[in-house]
Amino acid sequence: MAGVRQRRDLGRRALLFILSLLLVLAIALAQRWGWLRPFNHGLMGGAGAWRDTAIGPPVTLTMVGLSEIGDTAARIGMSLVACAMLFWRGRGRQTVWLVLVVVGGTLLNAGLKQVFAAPRPDLLPHLDIVKSYSFPSGHASGNMIFFGALAMLIGRGWAWTAASAMILAIGFSRVWLGVHWPTDVLAGWILGMGWLFLCGGWLRR
């Protein structure tokens, strides 16, 4: 009976993951056809207007710091530290799970970037050096996966609160710095959430 419930749970998780991919595809098409231009230009234009005010420079400095924390290299470093702590505590299976979740999610995002091949926004001057495609945001999906996975492993309310704050702040930083449309970030969050939900089934088992 327990085996049947587990298979059903994994089936539901797989279905929701597929739905998240379809939603990402829908956002990509709507963005390419220009349907989301008012939304993207409105939010990024608002960020650009705030960048030119007196509070712009200190906020920009904060956004740069958040973006660096959420960068792939920093995320790999934090993942190694987390894996070392898990392994030291004798939680070998959870260590392997975290590695597979983070690496798999990173490869998934990189693959989708190549599929969609979306250029970076050109509405605002870029305040970060970017060389990859724009959609979906790697910062958004990668940090949704990493911090969400940590919250799942810790299993406490404060961990979910802290993870949510970091995910939202890092995602917003990419729009503020002019290197991602808001819908790039939204799609990254959806992708990361779908992947994390799918992988959560193996953690429970």
N, C-alpha and C positions, 0 to 999 in steps of 0.2 A: 504493500500500500504506500509506504514511504517512497519507494522507487517511482511509482506512478505520479505521485505529487511532485517529485523533483523533475520528472520529464515534462510535466505540464508547466511547471514554473519556468524551466528553461525555454520551452516553446513560446510562452508569453513574452519572455525577455527577448527572444530572437525576433518575434513579430514586431515588438516596439522598436527594436534596433533598425529593422527594415523600414519601418514607418519614419524613423528619424532621418534615414538616408533619402527617402522620398521627399520629405519636407525640405531637406537641404537642396535637393535637385529643384524643387519648386521655387525656392528663394533664388537660386542661381539663374533660372530661366526668367523669372520676373525682373531680376536685376538687369539681365542682359537686354531684355525688351524695353527697359526704361520705365517700367511700372512703379519702381521703388525710388525713382530719382527725387521726387519731392521730399520723401521721408529722409533719404540719405543726405541730400543737400541741405535740408532744413536743420538737421541735428549737427552735421559737421560745420555748416556755416555758423551756427550758434556757438560752437566750440571755438571757431576762428575769431568770432567777435570778442569772446571772453579772453582769448590769448592776447588781444591788443589792449586790454585794460591794465590797470595798475596791479591787479592780482595775477595777471597772466604769467610773469616770470617765475614767481615762487611755485605756482601751480604746475607750470611746465617742468620745473626742476623735480617736483614730486612725481609727475607722470613719467619722466625719463627714468627715475629710480624704480618705479613700479614695473615699467616695461622691461628693464634690465633684470629684475627679479624673475619675471615671467619668461625670459628668453630661454631658448632651447638649452644652451650651455649651462645656465644657472639651474634650470629644471633637472638636468642630468645630474649635476652636482648634489642637489637636494635629494634626488632619488637615491643616489649612492649612499648618502648619509642615513636616510631612512631605512634602506635595505640592510646596512651594517648594524643598525640598532635592532632591527627585527631579528636578524640572524644571531646577534649576541644574546638576545633573550630566548633563543631556542625556537623561534617561530619561523622555521625553515620554509614551510609550505606557503605562508603568507608573504615571505620574501620573494619566492618564485612568482607568486601571483602578482605582486606589485611590479616586478620587472616586466612580466608579460603584458600587463595592462598598459604601462607607460610606453614601452617600446612599440607594442601593437597599435596603440592610439596615435603615436607619432608617425608611424609608417602609413597608417590609414589617411591621416590628414595630408601628408606629403603626396600620396597618390592622387587624392581628390584635387589637390592644387594643380597637378599636371593635367588632369582630365578637364577641368574647367578653364584653366589658363587665363584667369581674369587679371587684367592689369591693375596696378595700384591706383588709388584715387589721385586726381590732379587738381582738386579744388583748393587745397591749402598747401603751402610749402611743407615738405616733410622735415620733421624734427628728429628723425631716426634714419639710419642707413638701412635700406631694404633692397634685397636683390631677387627675392622669390616672388611668385604670384600672390595675389591678394585673397582669393576665395577658396575655401573658408579660412578664417583667421587661425593660424597655428598657435598664437598666444592664447586665444580664447578656448580652443578645444584642448590644447595641451594642459593648461592650468585647471580647466574643468576636470580633466581626468586625474591629474596628479593630486590636487588638493582634495578633490572629491574622494579619491581612493584612500588618502590619509584619514579623512573623516570617517570613512566606512571602517577602516581598521581600528581606529580609536573608539568609535561607537558612542561618543558623548555629545550632548547638545552643544557645548561650547566649541567642539571641534567643527561641527557643521556650521556654526555661526562664523567662526574665523575663516573657514574655507570659502563660504559664500562671499564674505567681505573681500577676500583676496581675488576671487574669480571676477567679481563685478568691477573692482578697482583696476585690475590689469586690463580687462576688456575695454573699459572706458579710456584708459591711457592710450590705447592704439588709435582711437578716434581723435582724441585731443592732439596727438602728435601728427595727425593727418595721413597716416599710412594705411588705414583701413576704413572702409565704409561701415556705418553701423550694422548693416545687414551682413557684412563679412563676419563681424563679431557674433551676431545673433546665430548665424549658421554654424560657427565654430562651437558655440555653447550647445546647440542642439546636437551636433555630431558627437561632442564629448560626452554629453549626458546619455545619449543612446548607447555609446560604446561602454560607458561605465555601468549602465544598468544591465547590459548584456553580461559583462564580466562579473558583476555582482552575484550572478547565479552560481558561478564556480566557487566564489568565496564562501557562500553559504554552505555548499556541499563539503 
